């Protein structure tokens, strides 16, 4: 009986601490951002295309993905549980515009899917 109570107490305390640590930062504990060695890696491009498509749905725009200019991946202590965060500089063109613009996209990738955290135009 004592062992079961102790185990339950430890589980509850760990759950509370995990929630307190991770809430407010969209599910991750930030340690550092490291540059991507190859921003044109097919997986990175897939994440960037996802970001553009999600932004188009949310903002009702028609941006067309061009390329990933550069990017970073979050290195932290929670990737095994909560996945990775990518911060990408994406070049995209708006429908009839003649020149592409750069956008910063932040995407959280987890085992069960991706989530667009932010997508903002970078003014030159």
Secondary structure, 3 states (H helix, E strand, C coil): CHHHHHHHHHHHHHHHHHHHHHCCCCCCCEEEEEECCCCCCHHHHHHHHHHHHHHHHHHCCCEEEEEEEEEEEEEECCHHHHCEEEEEEEEEEECCCCCCEEEEEEEEEECCEEEEEEEEECCC
